[in-house]
């Protein structure tokens, strides 16, 4: 069963940017990116065991950030 919802233009653009291809539906985008808040540590553990967080981070970029941390501001290294 489908339902119609009303969203503003900014939210539509956000959902559109999260689509992974022309066949990706807004329902799939929402399911991938919106989660019900977990209320207990047990729910959190079950969540990570059943569906670990995605590895979308660019590891090369993170390494570069760590290496260059503080370079411009003169902060700690």
PDB file of N, CA, C, O and CB in Angstrom:
ATOM      1  N   UNK A   1       0.845  -1.169   0.000  1.00  0.00           N
ATOM      2  CA  UNK A   1       0.000   0.000   0.000  1.00  0.00           C
ATOM      3  C   UNK A   1       0.897   1.241   0.000  1.00  0.00           C
ATOM      4  O   UNK A   1       1.838   1.329   0.788  1.00  0.00           O
ATOM      5  CB  UNK A   1      -0.965  -0.007   1.222  1.00  0.00           C
ATOM      6  N   UNK A   2       0.606   2.189  -0.876  1.00  0.00           N
ATOM      7  CA  UNK A   2       1.397   3.423  -0.892  1.00  0.00           C
ATOM      8  C   UNK A   2       0.602   4.565  -0.290  1.00  0.00           C
ATOM      9  O   UNK A   2      -0.627   4.544  -0.238  1.00  0.00           O
ATOM     10  CB  UNK A   2       1.831   3.776  -2.325  1.00  0.00           C
ATOM     11  N   UNK A   3       1.343   5.558   0.162  1.00  0.00           N
ATOM     12  CA  UNK A   3       0.764   6.761   0.769  1.00  0.00           C
ATOM     13  C   UNK A   3       1.390   7.969   0.108  1.00  0.00           C
ATOM     14  O   UNK A   3       2.555   7.931  -0.290  1.00  0.00           O
ATOM     15  CB  UNK A   3       0.987   6.791   2.318  1.00  0.00           C
ATOM     16  N   UNK A   4       0.638   9.028  -0.010  1.00  0.00           N
ATOM     17  CA  UNK A   4       1.170  10.289  -0.526  1.00  0.00           C
ATOM     18  C   UNK A   4       1.584  11.164   0.646  1.00  0.00           C
ATOM     19  O   UNK A   4       0.865  11.260   1.641  1.00  0.00           O
ATOM     20  CB  UNK A   4       0.124  11.019  -1.420  1.00  0.00           C
ATOM     21  N   UNK A   5       2.744  11.802   0.529  1.00  0.00           N
ATOM     22  CA  UNK A   5       3.199  12.734   1.552  1.00  0.00           C
ATOM     23  C   UNK A   5       3.578  14.042   0.872  1.00  0.00           C
ATOM     24  O   UNK A   5       3.855  14.076  -0.326  1.00  0.00           O
ATOM     25  CB  UNK A   5       4.402  12.150   2.359  1.00  0.00           C
ATOM     26  N   UNK A   6       3.587  15.106   1.645  1.00  0.00           N
ATOM     27  CA  UNK A   6       3.990  16.404   1.129  1.00  0.00           C
ATOM     28  C   UNK A   6       5.313  16.780   1.767  1.00  0.00           C
ATOM     29  O   UNK A   6       5.451  16.753   2.990  1.00  0.00           O
ATOM     30  CB  UNK A   6       2.908  17.487   1.405  1.00  0.00           C
ATOM     31  N   UNK A   7       6.291  17.131   0.931  1.00  0.00           N
ATOM     32  CA  UNK A   7       7.596  17.567   1.423  1.00  0.00           C
ATOM     33  C   UNK A   7       7.974  18.861   0.729  1.00  0.00           C
ATOM     34  O   UNK A   7       7.498  19.143  -0.370  1.00  0.00           O
ATOM     35  CB  UNK A   7       8.680  16.479   1.190  1.00  0.00           C
ATOM     36  N   UNK A   8       8.829  19.650   1.368  1.00  0.00           N
ATOM     37  CA  UNK A   8       9.244  20.905   0.742  1.00  0.00           C
ATOM     38  C   UNK A   8      10.309  20.637  -0.319  1.00  0.00           C
ATOM     39  O   UNK A   8      10.829  19.526  -0.427  1.00  0.00           O
ATOM     40  CB  UNK A   8       9.777  21.895   1.805  1.00  0.00           C
ATOM     41  N   UNK A   9      10.622  21.665  -1.094  1.00  0.00           N
ATOM     42  CA  UNK A   9      11.565  21.513  -2.207  1.00  0.00           C
ATOM     43  C   UNK A   9      12.953  21.099  -1.742  1.00  0.00           C
ATOM     44  O   UNK A   9      13.604  20.288  -2.401  1.00  0.00           O
ATOM     45  CB  UNK A   9      11.659  22.807  -2.987  1.00  0.00           C
ATOM     46  N   UNK A  10      13.420  21.639  -0.618  1.00  0.00           N
ATOM     47  CA  UNK A  10      14.753  21.300  -0.122  1.00  0.00           C
ATOM     48  C   UNK A  10      14.837  19.820   0.247  1.00  0.00           C
ATOM     49  O   UNK A  10      15.842  19.163  -0.026  1.00  0.00           O
ATOM     50  CB  UNK A  10      15.110  22.170   1.093  1.00  0.00           C
ATOM     51  N   UNK A  11      13.783  19.302   0.864  1.00  0.00           N
ATOM     52  CA  UNK A  11      13.758  17.888   1.233  1.00  0.00           C
ATOM     53  C   UNK A  11      13.706  17.011  -0.011  1.00  0.00           C
ATOM     54  O   UNK A  11      14.361  15.971  -0.066  1.00  0.00           O
ATOM     55  CB  UNK A  11      12.559  17.588   2.145  1.00  0.00           C
ATOM     56  N   UNK A  12      12.931  17.426  -1.011  1.00  0.00           N
ATOM     57  CA  UNK A  12      12.878  16.687  -2.267  1.00  0.00           C
ATOM     58  C   UNK A  12      14.260  16.618  -2.916  1.00  0.00           C
ATOM     59  O   UNK A  12      14.676  15.557  -3.383  1.00  0.00           O
ATOM     60  CB  UNK A  12      11.872  17.334  -3.226  1.00  0.00           C
ATOM     61  N   UNK A  13      14.964  17.739  -2.946  1.00  0.00           N
ATOM     62  CA  UNK A  13      16.302  17.770  -3.538  1.00  0.00           C
ATOM     63  C   UNK A  13      17.259  16.872  -2.761  1.00  0.00           C
ATOM     64  O   UNK A  13      18.104  16.200  -3.351  1.00  0.00           O
ATOM     65  CB  UNK A  13      16.842  19.210  -3.577  1.00  0.00           C
ATOM     66  N   UNK A  14      17.122  16.863  -1.428  1.00  0.00           N
ATOM     67  CA  UNK A  14      17.963  15.993  -0.608  1.00  0.00           C
ATOM     68  C   UNK A  14      17.706  14.526  -0.938  1.00  0.00           C
ATOM     69  O   UNK A  14      18.649  13.766  -1.158  1.00  0.00           O
ATOM     70  CB  UNK A  14      17.711  16.252   0.886  1.00  0.00           C
ATOM     71  N   UNK A  15      16.440  14.124  -0.976  1.00  0.00           N
ATOM     72  CA  UNK A  15      16.104  12.736  -1.303  1.00  0.00           C
ATOM     73  C   UNK A  15      16.589  12.381  -2.703  1.00  0.00           C
ATOM     74  O   UNK A  15      17.113  11.290  -2.927  1.00  0.00           O
ATOM     75  CB  UNK A  15      14.586  12.506  -1.193  1.00  0.00           C
ATOM     76  N   UNK A  16      16.413  13.299  -3.637  1.00  0.00           N
ATOM     77  CA  UNK A  16      16.850  13.062  -5.006  1.00  0.00           C
ATOM     78  C   UNK A  16      18.362  12.852  -5.082  1.00  0.00           C
ATOM     79  O   UNK A  16      18.843  12.019  -5.850  1.00  0.00           O
ATOM     80  CB  UNK A  16      16.438  14.230  -5.898  1.00  0.00           C
ATOM     81  N   UNK A  17      19.108  13.617  -4.276  1.00  0.00           N
ATOM     82  CA  UNK A  17      20.571  13.481  -4.281  1.00  0.00           C
ATOM     83  C   UNK A  17      21.030  12.159  -3.677  1.00  0.00           C
ATOM     84  O   UNK A  17      22.142  11.708  -3.952  1.00  0.00           O
ATOM     85  CB  UNK A  17      21.205  14.634  -3.522  1.00  0.00           C
ATOM     86  N   UNK A  18      20.194  11.538  -2.862  1.00  0.00           N
ATOM     87  CA  UNK A  18      20.548  10.272  -2.215  1.00  0.00           C
ATOM     88  C   UNK A  18      20.178   9.051  -3.053  1.00  0.00           C
ATOM     89  O   UNK A  18      20.539   7.928  -2.701  1.00  0.00           O
ATOM     90  CB  UNK A  18      19.871  10.179  -0.869  1.00  0.00           C
ATOM     91  N   UNK A  19      19.467   9.256  -4.151  1.00  0.00           N
ATOM     92  CA  UNK A  19      19.115   8.131  -5.022  1.00  0.00           C
ATOM     93  C   UNK A  19      20.373   7.558  -5.647  1.00  0.00           C
ATOM     94  O   UNK A  19      21.283   8.303  -6.011  1.00  0.00           O
ATOM     95  CB  UNK A  19      18.116   8.567  -6.120  1.00  0.00           C
ATOM     96  N   UNK A  20      20.431   6.246  -5.773  1.00  0.00           N
ATOM     97  CA  UNK A  20      21.613   5.558  -6.294  1.00  0.00           C
ATOM     98  C   UNK A  20      21.450   5.108  -7.735  1.00  0.00           C
ATOM     99  O   UNK A  20      22.226   4.283  -8.218  1.00  0.00           O
ATOM    100  CB  UNK A  20      21.931   4.368  -5.434  1.00  0.00           C
ATOM    101  N   UNK A  21      20.474   5.627  -8.412  1.00  0.00           N
ATOM    102  CA  UNK A  21      20.270   5.278  -9.809  1.00  0.00           C
ATOM    103  C   UNK A  21      18.838   5.554 -10.210  1.00  0.00           C
ATOM    104  O   UNK A  21      18.000   5.845  -9.356  1.00  0.00           O
ATOM    105  CB  UNK A  21      20.622   3.812 -10.062  1.00  0.00           C
ATOM    106  N   UNK A  22      18.546   5.468 -11.492  1.00  0.00           N
ATOM    107  CA  UNK A  22      17.200   5.791 -11.965  1.00  0.00           C
ATOM    108  C   UNK A  22      16.126   4.824 -11.470  1.00  0.00           C
ATOM    109  O   UNK A  22      14.953   5.191 -11.394  1.00  0.00           O
ATOM    110  CB  UNK A  22      17.190   5.814 -13.462  1.00  0.00           C
ATOM    111  N   UNK A  23      16.507   3.615 -11.139  1.00  0.00           N
ATOM    112  CA  UNK A  23      15.514   2.632 -10.664  1.00  0.00           C
ATOM    113  C   UNK A  23      15.356   2.655  -9.142  1.00  0.00           C
ATOM    114  O   UNK A  23      14.535   1.918  -8.597  1.00  0.00           O
ATOM    115  CB  UNK A  23      15.913   1.223 -11.113  1.00  0.00           C
ATOM    116  N   UNK A  24      16.126   3.486  -8.459  1.00  0.00           N
ATOM    117  CA  UNK A  24      16.044   3.604  -6.999  1.00  0.00           C
ATOM    118  C   UNK A  24      14.826   4.447  -6.638  1.00  0.00           C
ATOM    119  O   UNK A  24      14.675   5.562  -7.137  1.00  0.00           O
ATOM    120  CB  UNK A  24      17.349   4.234  -6.408  1.00  0.00           C
ATOM    121  N   UNK A  25      13.968   3.932  -5.787  1.00  0.00           N
ATOM    122  CA  UNK A  25      12.753   4.655  -5.412  1.00  0.00           C
ATOM    123  C   UNK A  25      13.000   5.504  -4.162  1.00  0.00           C
ATOM    124  O   UNK A  25      13.952   5.282  -3.413  1.00  0.00           O
ATOM    125  CB  UNK A  25      11.587   3.666  -5.168  1.00  0.00           C
ATOM    126  N   UNK A  26      12.110   6.485  -3.963  1.00  0.00           N
ATOM    127  CA  UNK A  26      12.210   7.300  -2.749  1.00  0.00           C
ATOM    128  C   UNK A  26      11.970   6.440  -1.511  1.00  0.00           C
ATOM    129  O   UNK A  26      12.536   6.715  -0.453  1.00  0.00           O
ATOM    130  CB  UNK A  26      11.199   8.470  -2.793  1.00  0.00           C
ATOM    131  N   UNK A  27      11.154   5.421  -1.624  1.00  0.00           N
ATOM    132  CA  UNK A  27      10.936   4.505  -0.494  1.00  0.00           C
ATOM    133  C   UNK A  27      12.250   3.845  -0.099  1.00  0.00           C
ATOM    134  O   UNK A  27      12.569   3.762   1.087  1.00  0.00           O
ATOM    135  CB  UNK A  27       9.878   3.427  -0.852  1.00  0.00           C
ATOM    136  N   UNK A  28      13.014   3.374  -1.080  1.00  0.00           N
ATOM    137  CA  UNK A  28      14.305   2.744  -0.780  1.00  0.00           C
ATOM    138  C   UNK A  28      15.283   3.750  -0.177  1.00  0.00           C
ATOM    139  O   UNK A  28      16.030   3.421   0.744  1.00  0.00           O
ATOM    140  CB  UNK A  28      14.907   2.126  -2.051  1.00  0.00           C
ATOM    141  N   UNK A  29      15.275   4.979  -0.700  1.00  0.00           N
ATOM    142  CA  UNK A  29      16.156   6.023  -0.166  1.00  0.00           C
ATOM    143  C   UNK A  29      15.826   6.288   1.298  1.00  0.00           C
ATOM    144  O   UNK A  29      16.724   6.370   2.136  1.00  0.00           O
ATOM    145  CB  UNK A  29      16.026   7.327  -0.991  1.00  0.00           C
ATOM    146  N   UNK A  30      14.561   6.420   1.597  1.00  0.00           N
ATOM    147  CA  UNK A  30      14.133   6.693   2.981  1.00  0.00           C
ATOM    148  C   UNK A  30      14.500   5.526   3.890  1.00  0.00           C
ATOM    149  O   UNK A  30      15.009   5.740   4.990  1.00  0.00           O
ATOM    150  CB  UNK A  30      12.607   6.956   3.044  1.00  0.00           C
ATOM    151  N   UNK A  31      14.252   4.301   3.450  1.00  0.00           N
ATOM    152  CA  UNK A  31      14.583   3.132   4.281  1.00  0.00           C
ATOM    153  C   UNK A  31      16.075   3.011   4.547  1.00  0.00           C
ATOM    154  O   UNK A  31      16.473   2.558   5.620  1.00  0.00           O
ATOM    155  CB  UNK A  31      14.087   1.862   3.616  1.00  0.00           C
ATOM    156  N   UNK A  32      16.914   3.410   3.585  1.00  0.00           N
ATOM    157  CA  UNK A  32      18.363   3.347   3.773  1.00  0.00           C
ATOM    158  C   UNK A  32      18.868   4.427   4.725  1.00  0.00           C
ATOM    159  O   UNK A  32      19.894   4.237   5.378  1.00  0.00           O
ATOM    160  CB  UNK A  32      19.067   3.477   2.435  1.00  0.00           C
ATOM    161  N   UNK A  33      18.174   5.544   4.813  1.00  0.00           N
ATOM    162  CA  UNK A  33      18.713   6.706   5.512  1.00  0.00           C
ATOM    163  C   UNK A  33      17.962   7.141   6.757  1.00  0.00           C
ATOM    164  O   UNK A  33      18.453   7.996   7.494  1.00  0.00           O
ATOM    165  CB  UNK A  33      18.760   7.827   4.592  1.00  0.00           C
ATOM    166  N   UNK A  34      16.786   6.580   7.017  1.00  0.00           N
ATOM    167  CA  UNK A  34      16.002   6.972   8.191  1.00  0.00           C
ATOM    168  C   UNK A  34      15.820   5.750   9.078  1.00  0.00           C
ATOM    169  O   UNK A  34      15.364   4.700   8.625  1.00  0.00           O
ATOM    170  CB  UNK A  34      14.617   7.575   7.778  1.00  0.00           C
ATOM    171  N   UNK A  35      16.179   5.898  10.333  1.00  0.00           N
ATOM    172  CA  UNK A  35      16.097   4.777  11.272  1.00  0.00           C
ATOM    173  C   UNK A  35      15.269   5.167  12.486  1.00  0.00           C
ATOM    174  O   UNK A  35      15.299   6.315  12.930  1.00  0.00           O
ATOM    175  CB  UNK A  35      17.506   4.324  11.708  1.00  0.00           C
ATOM    176  N   UNK A  36      14.540   4.215  13.011  1.00  0.00           N
ATOM    177  CA  UNK A  36      13.810   4.415  14.261  1.00  0.00           C
ATOM    178  C   UNK A  36      14.842   4.484  15.387  1.00  0.00           C
ATOM    179  O   UNK A  36      15.728   3.633  15.461  1.00  0.00           O
ATOM    180  CB  UNK A  36      12.756   3.260  14.512  1.00  0.00           C
ATOM    181  N   UNK A  37      14.739   5.485  16.261  1.00  0.00           N
ATOM    182  CA  UNK A  37      15.701   5.573  17.365  1.00  0.00           C
ATOM    183  C   UNK A  37      15.669   4.314  18.234  1.00  0.00           C
ATOM    184  O   UNK A  37      14.602   3.785  18.546  1.00  0.00           O
ATOM    185  CB  UNK A  37      15.410   6.810  18.227  1.00  0.00           C
ATOM    186  N   UNK A  38      16.840   3.854  18.611  1.00  0.00           N
ATOM    187  CA  UNK A  38      16.949   2.671  19.477  1.00  0.00           C
ATOM    188  C   UNK A  38      16.828   3.116  20.924  1.00  0.00           C
ATOM    189  O   UNK A  38      17.346   4.165  21.309  1.00  0.00           O
ATOM    190  CB  UNK A  38      18.297   1.912  19.242  1.00  0.00           C
ATOM    191  N   UNK A  39      16.141   2.311  21.719  1.00  0.00           N
ATOM    192  CA  UNK A  39      15.853   2.723  23.091  1.00  0.00           C
ATOM    193  C   UNK A  39      16.704   2.015  24.136  1.00  0.00           C
ATOM    194  O   UNK A  39      16.811   2.494  25.265  1.00  0.00           O
ATOM    195  CB  UNK A  39      14.412   2.484  23.391  1.00  0.00           C
ATOM    196  N   UNK A  40      17.306   0.895  23.788  1.00  0.00           N
ATOM    197  CA  UNK A  40      18.104   0.161  24.778  1.00  0.00           C
ATOM    198  C   UNK A  40      19.440  -0.256  24.155  1.00  0.00           C
ATOM    199  O   UNK A  40      19.593  -0.260  22.933  1.00  0.00           O
ATOM    200  CB  UNK A  40      17.328  -1.090  25.300  1.00  0.00           C
ATOM    201  N   UNK A  41      20.384  -0.599  24.997  1.00  0.00           N
ATOM    202  CA  UNK A  41      21.680  -1.091  24.504  1.00  0.00           C
ATOM    203  C   UNK A  41      21.509  -2.403  23.748  1.00  0.00           C
ATOM    204  O   UNK A  41      22.226  -2.663  22.781  1.00  0.00           O
ATOM    205  CB  UNK A  41      22.668  -1.280  25.674  1.00  0.00           C
ATOM    206  N   UNK A  42      20.569  -3.224  24.182  1.00  0.00           N
ATOM    207  CA  UNK A  42      20.301  -4.488  23.497  1.00  0.00           C
ATOM    208  C   UNK A  42      19.821  -4.255  22.072  1.00  0.00           C
ATOM    209  O   UNK A  42      20.228  -4.962  21.150  1.00  0.00           O
ATOM    210  CB  UNK A  42      19.265  -5.301  24.268  1.00  0.00           C
ATOM    211  N   UNK A  43      18.940  -3.248  21.892  1.00  0.00           N
ATOM    212  CA  UNK A  43      18.474  -2.921  20.544  1.00  0.00           C
ATOM    213  C   UNK A  43      19.630  -2.418  19.688  1.00  0.00           C
ATOM    214  O   UNK A  43      19.705  -2.734  18.501  1.00  0.00           O
ATOM    215  CB  UNK A  43      17.354  -1.866  20.597  1.00  0.00           C
ATOM    216  N   UNK A  44      20.527  -1.643  20.277  1.00  0.00           N
ATOM    217  CA  UNK A  44      21.684  -1.139  19.546  1.00  0.00           C
ATOM    218  C   UNK A  44      22.588  -2.292  19.115  1.00  0.00           C
ATOM    219  O   UNK A  44      23.034  -2.335  17.968  1.00  0.00           O
ATOM    220  CB  UNK A  44      22.470  -0.136  20.406  1.00  0.00           C
ATOM    221  N   UNK A  45      22.856  -3.208  20.012  1.00  0.00           N
ATOM    222  CA  UNK A  45      23.685  -4.368  19.693  1.00  0.00           C
ATOM    223  C   UNK A  45      23.041  -5.210  18.595  1.00  0.00           C
ATOM    224  O   UNK A  45      23.710  -5.607  17.641  1.00  0.00           O
ATOM    225  CB  UNK A  45      23.918  -5.222  20.948  1.00  0.00           C
ATOM    226  N   UNK A  46      21.748  -5.481  18.727  1.00  0.00           N
ATOM    227  CA  UNK A  46      21.038  -6.246  17.697  1.00  0.00           C
ATOM    228  C   UNK A  46      21.114  -5.538  16.348  1.00  0.00           C
ATOM    229  O   UNK A  46      21.291  -6.181  15.313  1.00  0.00           O
ATOM    230  CB  UNK A  46      19.566  -6.460  18.101  1.00  0.00           C
ATOM    231  N   UNK A  47      20.982  -4.235  16.363  1.00  0.00           N
ATOM    232  CA  UNK A  47      21.009  -3.451  15.127  1.00  0.00           C
ATOM    233  C   UNK A  47      22.360  -3.587  14.431  1.00  0.00           C
ATOM    234  O   UNK A  47      22.410  -3.803  13.220  1.00  0.00           O
ATOM    235  CB  UNK A  47      20.709  -1.970  15.421  1.00  0.00           C
ATOM    236  N   UNK A  48      23.457  -3.462  15.181  1.00  0.00           N
ATOM    237  CA  UNK A  48      24.785  -3.579  14.590  1.00  0.00           C
ATOM    238  C   UNK A  48      25.094  -4.994  14.117  1.00  0.00           C
ATOM    239  O   UNK A  48      25.797  -5.175  13.123  1.00  0.00           O
ATOM    240  CB  UNK A  48      25.826  -3.140  15.584  1.00  0.00           C
ATOM    241  N   UNK A  49      24.571  -6.003  14.825  1.00  0.00           N
ATOM    242  CA  UNK A  49      24.807  -7.378  14.406  1.00  0.00           C
ATOM    243  C   UNK A  49      24.033  -7.718  13.139  1.00  0.00           C
ATOM    244  O   UNK A  49      24.542  -8.421  12.267  1.00  0.00           O
ATOM    245  CB  UNK A  49      24.425  -8.339  15.520  1.00  0.00           C
ATOM    246  N   UNK A  50      22.800  -7.217  13.037  1.00  0.00           N
ATOM    247  CA  UNK A  50      21.945  -7.537  11.888  1.00  0.00           C
ATOM    248  C   UNK A  50      22.230  -6.654  10.680  1.00  0.00           C
ATOM    249  O   UNK A  50      22.091  -7.098   9.540  1.00  0.00           O
ATOM    250  CB  UNK A  50      20.488  -7.403  12.276  1.00  0.00           C
ATOM    251  N   UNK A  51      22.626  -5.415  10.919  1.00  0.00           N
ATOM    252  CA  UNK A  51      22.812  -4.473   9.818  1.00  0.00           C
ATOM    253  C   UNK A  51      23.917  -3.500  10.193  1.00  0.00           C
ATOM    254  O   UNK A  51      23.628  -2.397  10.656  1.00  0.00           O
ATOM    255  CB  UNK A  51      21.489  -3.714   9.492  1.00  0.00           C
ATOM    256  N   UNK A  52      25.179  -3.883  10.006  1.00  0.00           N
ATOM    257  CA  UNK A  52      26.275  -3.000  10.401  1.00  0.00           C
ATOM    258  C   UNK A  52      26.240  -1.691   9.619  1.00  0.00           C
ATOM    259  O   UNK A  52      25.707  -1.648   8.510  1.00  0.00           O
ATOM    260  CB  UNK A  52      27.621  -3.697  10.194  1.00  0.00           C
ATOM    261  N   UNK A  53      26.797  -0.635  10.180  1.00  0.00           N
ATOM    262  CA  UNK A  53      26.779   0.649   9.483  1.00  0.00           C
ATOM    263  C   UNK A  53      27.544   0.557   8.166  1.00  0.00           C
ATOM    264  O   UNK A  53      28.539  -0.161   8.068  1.00  0.00           O
ATOM    265  CB  UNK A  53      27.379   1.753  10.371  1.00  0.00           C
ATOM    266  N   UNK A  54      27.075   1.286   7.153  1.00  0.00           N
ATOM    267  CA  UNK A  54      27.754   1.237   5.859  1.00  0.00           C
ATOM    268  C   UNK A  54      29.131   1.880   5.923  1.00  0.00           C
ATOM    269  O   UNK A  54      29.351   2.825   6.681  1.00  0.00           O
ATOM    270  CB  UNK A  54      26.913   1.925   4.795  1.00  0.00           C
ATOM    271  N   UNK A  55      30.041   1.369   5.132  1.00  0.00           N
ATOM    272  CA  UNK A  55      31.397   1.920   5.064  1.00  0.00           C
ATOM    273  C   UNK A  55      31.475   2.868   3.863  1.00  0.00           C
ATOM    274  O   UNK A  55      32.035   2.521   2.824  1.00  0.00           O
ATOM    275  CB  UNK A  55      32.473   0.776   4.950  1.00  0.00           C
ATOM    276  N   UNK A  56      30.909   4.058   4.018  1.00  0.00           N
ATOM    277  CA  UNK A  56      30.892   5.009   2.918  1.00  0.00           C
ATOM    278  C   UNK A  56      32.004   6.043   3.027  1.00  0.00           C
ATOM    279  O   UNK A  56      32.125   6.921   2.172  1.00  0.00           O
ATOM    280  CB  UNK A  56      29.557   5.702   2.861  1.00  0.00           C
ATOM    281  N   UNK A  57      32.803   5.945   4.060  1.00  0.00           N
ATOM    282  CA  UNK A  57      33.871   6.932   4.251  1.00  0.00           C
ATOM    283  C   UNK A  57      35.006   6.687   3.260  1.00  0.00           C
ATOM    284  O   UNK A  57      35.342   5.543   2.953  1.00  0.00           O
ATOM    285  CB  UNK A  57      34.408   6.881   5.702  1.00  0.00           C
ATOM    286  N   UNK A  58      35.582   7.759   2.772  1.00  0.00           N
ATOM    287  CA  UNK A  58      36.740   7.686   1.884  1.00  0.00           C
ATOM    288  C   UNK A  58      37.980   7.573   2.775  1.00  0.00           C
ATOM    289  O   UNK A  58      38.436   8.565   3.344  1.00  0.00           O
ATOM    290  CB  UNK A  58      36.824   8.950   0.921  1.00  0.00           C
ATOM    291  N   UNK A  59      38.518   6.364   2.890  1.00  0.00           N
ATOM    292  CA  UNK A  59      39.616   6.119   3.824  1.00  0.00           C
ATOM    293  C   UNK A  59      40.872   6.904   3.460  1.00  0.00           C
ATOM    294  O   UNK A  59      41.610   7.325   4.351  1.00  0.00           O
ATOM    295  CB  UNK A  59      39.935   4.638   3.871  1.00  0.00           C
ATOM    296  N   UNK A  60      41.129   7.108   2.171  1.00  0.00           N
ATOM    297  CA  UNK A  60      42.290   7.917   1.767  1.00  0.00           C
ATOM    298  C   UNK A  60      42.138   9.349   2.236  1.00  0.00           C
ATOM    299  O   UNK A  60      43.092   9.953   2.726  1.00  0.00           O
ATOM    300  CB  UNK A  60      42.474   7.883   0.244  1.00  0.00           C
ATOM    301  N   UNK A  61      40.944   9.892   2.087  1.00  0.00           N
ATOM    302  CA  UNK A  61      40.693  11.264   2.525  1.00  0.00           C
ATOM    303  C   UNK A  61      40.828  11.385   4.044  1.00  0.00           C
ATOM    304  O   UNK A  61      41.400  12.355   4.543  1.00  0.00           O
ATOM    305  CB  UNK A  61      39.295  11.721   2.078  1.00  0.00           C
ATOM    306  N   UNK A  62      40.302  10.401   4.779  1.00  0.00           N
ATOM    307  CA  UNK A  62      40.425  10.436   6.237  1.00  0.00           C
ATOM    308  C   UNK A  62      41.890  10.378   6.670  1.00  0.00           C
ATOM    309  O   UNK A  62      42.287  11.062   7.614  1.00  0.00           O
ATOM    310  CB  UNK A  62      39.645   9.275   6.866  1.00  0.00           C
ATOM    311  N   UNK A  63      42.693   9.562   5.983  1.00  0.00           N
ATOM    312  CA  UNK A  63      44.124   9.489   6.302  1.00  0.00           C
ATOM    313  C   UNK A  63      44.804  10.831   6.056  1.00  0.00           C
ATOM    314  O   UNK A  63      45.628  11.273   6.856  1.00  0.00           O
ATOM    315  CB  UNK A  63      44.808   8.392   5.468  1.00  0.00           C
ATOM    316  N   UNK A  64      44.454  11.475   4.944  1.00  0.00           N
ATOM    317  CA  UNK A  64      45.043  12.773   4.635  1.00  0.00           C
ATOM    318  C   UNK A  64      44.643  13.817   5.675  1.00  0.00           C
ATOM    319  O   UNK A  64      45.468  14.633   6.085  1.00  0.00           O
ATOM    320  CB  UNK A  64      44.619  13.230   3.237  1.00  0.00           C
ATOM    321  N   UNK A  65      43.392  13.794   6.100  1.00  0.00           N
ATOM    322  CA  UNK A  65      42.925  14.734   7.128  1.00  0.00           C
ATOM    323  C   UNK A  65      43.705  14.517   8.419  1.00  0.00           C
ATOM    324  O   UNK A  65      44.129  15.478   9.062  1.00  0.00           O
ATOM    325  CB  UNK A  65      41.402  14.565   7.382  1.00  0.00           C
ATOM    326  N   UNK A  66      43.895  13.252   8.796  1.00  0.00           N
ATOM    327  CA  UNK A  66      44.634  12.955  10.021  1.00  0.00           C
ATOM    328  C   UNK A  66      46.091  13.420   9.911  1.00  0.00           C
ATOM    329  O   UNK A  66      46.630  13.991  10.859  1.00  0.00           O
ATOM    330  CB  UNK A  66      44.580  11.446  10.324  1.00  0.00           C
ATOM    331  N   UNK A  67      46.727  13.181   8.767  1.00  0.00           N
ATOM    332  CA  UNK A  67      48.124  13.586   8.551  1.00  0.00           C
ATOM    333  C   UNK A  67      48.275  15.106   8.601  1.00  0.00           C
ATOM    334  O   UNK A  67      49.232  15.626   9.175  1.00  0.00           O
ATOM    335  CB  UNK A  67      48.633  13.053   7.200  1.00  0.00           C
ATOM    336  N   UNK A  68      47.329  15.802   7.999  1.00  0.00           N
ATOM    337  CA  UNK A  68      47.463  17.254   7.859  1.00  0.00           C
ATOM    338  C   UNK A  68      46.757  18.027   8.967  1.00  0.00           C
ATOM    339  O   UNK A  68      46.704  19.256   8.928  1.00  0.00           O
ATOM    340  CB  UNK A  68      46.920  17.690   6.523  1.00  0.00           C
ATOM    341  N   UNK A  69      46.229  17.334   9.929  1.00  0.00           N
ATOM    342  CA  UNK A  69      45.495  17.993  11.006  1.00  0.00           C
ATOM    343  C   UNK A  69      46.366  19.019  11.714  1.00  0.00           C
ATOM    344  O   UNK A  69      47.480  18.716  12.140  1.00  0.00           O
ATOM    345  CB  UNK A  69      44.979  16.964  12.009  1.00  0.00           C
ATOM    346  N   UNK A  70      45.859  20.209  11.833  1.00  0.00           N
ATOM    347  CA  UNK A  70      46.573  21.261  12.545  1.00  0.00           C
ATOM    348  C   UNK A  70      47.590  21.999  11.715  1.00  0.00           C
ATOM    349  O   UNK A  70      48.211  22.940  12.207  1.00  0.00           O
ATOM    350  CB  UNK A  70      47.245  20.692  13.715  1.00  0.00           C
ATOM    351  N   UNK A  71      47.783  21.606  10.473  1.00  0.00           N
ATOM    352  CA  UNK A  71      48.819  22.218   9.643  1.00  0.00           C
ATOM    353  C   UNK A  71      48.566  23.707   9.401  1.00  0.00           C
ATOM    354  O   UNK A  71      49.483  24.519   9.524  1.00  0.00           O
ATOM    355  CB  UNK A  71      48.910  21.492   8.313  1.00  0.00           C
ATOM    356  N   UNK A  72      47.347  24.062   9.062  1.00  0.00           N
ATOM    357  CA  UNK A  72      47.047  25.471   8.793  1.00  0.00           C
ATOM    358  C   UNK A  72      46.886  26.280  10.063  1.00  0.00           C
ATOM    359  O   UNK A  72      47.300  27.438  10.125  1.00  0.00           O
ATOM    360  CB  UNK A  72      45.793  25.586   7.962  1.00  0.00           C
ATOM    361  N   UNK A  73      46.289  25.680  11.072  1.00  0.00           N
ATOM    362  CA  UNK A  73      45.991  26.440  12.283  1.00  0.00           C
ATOM    363  C   UNK A  73      47.155  26.414  13.274  1.00  0.00           C
ATOM    364  O   UNK A  73      47.124  27.127  14.277  1.00  0.00           O
ATOM    365  CB  UNK A  73      44.736  25.893  12.947  1.00  0.00           C
ATOM    366  N   UNK A  74      48.166  25.613  13.010  1.00  0.00           N
ATOM    367  CA  UNK A  74      49.290  25.528  13.934  1.00  0.00           C
ATOM    368  C   UNK A  74      48.956  24.749  15.205  1.00  0.00           C
ATOM    369  O   UNK A  74      49.678  24.823  16.199  1.00  0.00           O
ATOM    370  CB  UNK A  74      49.753  26.913  14.299  1.00  0.00           C
ATOM    371  N   UNK A  75      47.857  24.005  15.157  1.00  0.00           N
ATOM    372  CA  UNK A  75      47.432  23.223  16.325  1.00  0.00           C
ATOM    373  C   UNK A  75      48.267  21.982  16.508  1.00  0.00           C
ATOM    374  O   UNK A  75      49.273  21.791  15.824  1.00  0.00           O
ATOM    375  CB  UNK A  75      45.978  22.837  16.204  1.00  0.00           C
ATOM    376  N   UNK A  76      47.849  21.134  17.432  1.00  0.00           N
ATOM    377  CA  UNK A  76      48.580  19.898  17.721  1.00  0.00           C
ATOM    378  C   UNK A  76      48.597  18.962  16.544  1.00  0.00           C
ATOM    379  O   UNK A  76      47.733  19.031  15.670  1.00  0.00           O
ATOM    380  CB  UNK A  76      47.980  19.197  18.907  1.00  0.00           C
ATOM    381  N   UNK A  77      49.575  18.091  16.517  1.00  0.00           N
ATOM    382  CA  UNK A  77      49.683  17.100  15.446  1.00  0.00           C
ATOM    383  C   UNK A  77      49.710  15.715  16.035  1.00  0.00           C
ATOM    384  O   UNK A  77      49.798  14.733  15.299  1.00  0.00           O
ATOM    385  CB  UNK A  77      50.933  17.340  14.591  1.00  0.00           C
TER     386      UNK A  77
END
